[in-house]
């Protein structure tokens, strides 16, 4: 398997040691280096551990021939835009069957008209990973609630909708929810 572990790690500005310490359970920098260079076989388990440590999807660490990468032309920070020191690419977004989308038809909160919010479905045992993130919660009769997940307890979710002055909503815990993972905005 050809991986992009090194490219993603460098793009995030992390050392081998930092990635090794972020892995759960922690490992050694030498092991991460071997996995990057291919001198040690990357299993699905290792791929998932490293992806979590890097804060990306495991699919972002796999190079597939039919998945185009986009060249990085510039790096932007407070000092302005500058050419990258080394050639770099970013992975094009991957489509996953568990994703659902929310389209924004009228600006609200941080979202603008025309935005697409891609959300990953989560089962109840994973709701904790969505704390302080925007989520889509299904309601009976084809209705939904969208907002920031503030708390979870006693079989209820506490959400703050994105609009200014919006009041917190408390809804019964659903069979699933979808956590916002990617914002697609046309400029």
ABEGO torsion letter per residue (X at the ends): XBBAAAAAAAAAGBBAAAAAAABOBBBBAAAAAAAAAGABBBBAAAAAAAAAAAGBBAAAABBBAABBBBBBABBBBAAEBBBBABBBBBBBBBBBAABBBBBBABBBEABBBGBBBBBBBBBAAAAAAABGBBBBBBBBGGBBBBEBBABBBGGBBBBBBABBGBBBBBBBBBABBBBBABBBBBX
